Amino acid sequence: MRIIAGLHRGRRILPPPGRTTRPITDRVKESLFAILTGHIPGARIADLFAGTGSLGLEALSREAQFCCFVERDRHALRLLKQNIHTLALEEKTHVAAKNAWLFPRWYTSPEPFGLIFVDPPYAQSRDSGPSSALGKLLVGLSEAQILSPDGTVVVRHEAAYPPATNYGRLQLSQSRRYGAMALSFLQPAAQAK
């Protein structure tokens, strides 16, 4: 795994441990960040289910202001902290070893995020209805106003199990399929196009 653009372009980062995680490919990551081009510089980012930090670290390399990484797997957490240290990004990051499903309940900050990456385990995110774990997380992000009014939530999921079209004030604005996986983009209702 590597950083593909920005200040740390070409730098290697440690991949997730084991075979149960699904690192995002460079091709998909490049496509994702091309879509998000204008949203990254100066943004506050949250990377939920961060693994070893591939998405958040890429955003920081592209001049995001700050990233809050949320990961509770101890092996991934160790590698995430090592990746942050290797890139000397400690001052621009916060690592929370907490339950990402409950992020809206425990995270408190006066400053909202401009971008939130949500990359949960596929097996736990196949049901995306409002009462599912993913649905509750997305509704919680909307209700807690953790996302800025012009912000975006990006959900990585199996292409066969797309999210619903709305969760509280969040509405699906677009989806992109990459083989068996997909990325869905949700925005506050006033911004969704």
N, C-alpha and C positions, 0 to 999 in steps of 0.2 A: 504494500500500500504506500501511496505517496501523496504529497500535496501537488496539485496539478497547475496552480497558477498563483500569482501574487508574490508577496514578500518572501515566502518560503518555498517557492516553486521548485519542484524536483526533490525536496527533502523527504526522506523515507520516514514513515511512522509505523509503529508496531501494530500488527493486525489483531483482530479479536482471537481469543484462545478457543481451541476445540473446533468441532464441526457443526455445532448447533447454531452458531451465529452466521449471518449472511453479510459479509462486507460488501459495500456498494462498489460497483466497478467504476473505473476511471471514465468510461464512456457515459454512464448514467450520471455520474457526478458532474461531468463537464456539461451535459445537457441541462441538468438542474440549475447549475450556477449561471448558465447562459440565460435561462428564463428569469432568474433573480437579479440580473446585472445591476439594475438601479437601486435595489433594496439593501445591498450589503454595506457599502462604505458608511462608517459612522453608526451602524445599527447595533442595538443590543439584541443578542441572540440567546435563545434557550435551546439546548440540544437534549431532548428527552429520550431515554433508553439509548444513551450516547455510545455504549460500547467503548471502543478505545478512542473515540472522538473525531472520527474522520470528517463528518459534516461541519461540526463547530470549528475545528482547526482549519479547515479549508476557508470558512467564512472569515476567520481572524487573519489568515494570510491575505485575504482580499480586502483588508482594512475595516472589518467590523470593529466596533469599539470595545465590545465585551461579550463574553459567552459564559452562560451558566450551564454546566454539564451535569446531568442527572443520570446516575448509574449506580445500581446496588450490587451487581455481581462483583465479588471481591477480586477475581482474576482480571476481569476487564478494567476494573477500577485502578488496579495497580499499573496496568499498561497505559491507561489514560493519563494518569499522573506522570508517568515516565515520558510520554509523548509531549505533554505540556512543558515539562522541564527541558527536554531536548530542544524544543523550539523557543525556549526562554519566554514563555507566555504567561507565567504565573500572575503577573500584575493585571492581566486582562481577562482573567478567568476566575470562576468559582466552581468548585466541584462539590456536589451534594450526593452523599451516599445514602439516598433515600428512595422511597417508592414513587416512581414517575407517574404511576396511575393516579396518585393522590396529589400531584403537583399543585393544582389550584387550591387545595385545602391548607397546605403547609407553607407555600411560598408567599412571602410578603416583601414588597418593595414599592416605593412610591413611583418608580420609573417602569413603564410598561416595556415589553419587548416588541421590536419591529418584525421579528421573524422567529418562529418556533418550529423546530424540526421534531416530528413525532415518528419514531421508528420502532414500534413495539414488536415483540415476538409474533410471528405470523399466526401461530396456533391460538394465541390469545386475542387476536384482532379480527378473526374471520367474521364474527358477529359485530356489525357496526351500527346496530339500531340504537336509539336514544337511551335504552336501559342497559346496554352492554357496557363493558369496561371502557372500550374506546369511545362510545357515545357519551358516557358520563364525563370522561376526561375532556372531550371537546366542548361539551356544554359548560363544564366547569371553567375552561379557559375563557369562554365567552362571558359568562356571568361574573367571574372574578375580575374582569377587565384587565387581565394580565397582558393582553395583546393591545398594541396601540391602534387607534382608529383606522390607520392606513396600513396596518400590519398584515402579515400572511402566515398561515399555518400550513406546513407541508407534511403530509402523511405518506409514509412509504408502506405499501401493502401488497398482498397478492392481487394480481390483476383480476382474478376470478371473484374477489370479494371487495368490491368498491365501497367506499363510505356512502352514507346517505347524502342528500343534497343540502340539508341544513341541520345545524346543531345550535339551538338558541339563536344568537345574532350572527353566528358564522354560517356562511353559505359557500357551497362548492362553486369555484370559479372556473376551474379546468382540471383535467386529468390527462396524464401522458403514460402510455403503456410501453414497457421495455421487456419484451418476452413475457415471462411468467410474473413479473413484478410491475407495479405502477406507482406513480407519484400523483397525489391529488392535492390541489391547492385550495385552501379555504380562506375566506376573508370576511371581515364584518360586512353586513348586508349592504351598507351604503357604498362599499368599495367593490363588491363582487361584480364581475362583468361576464 
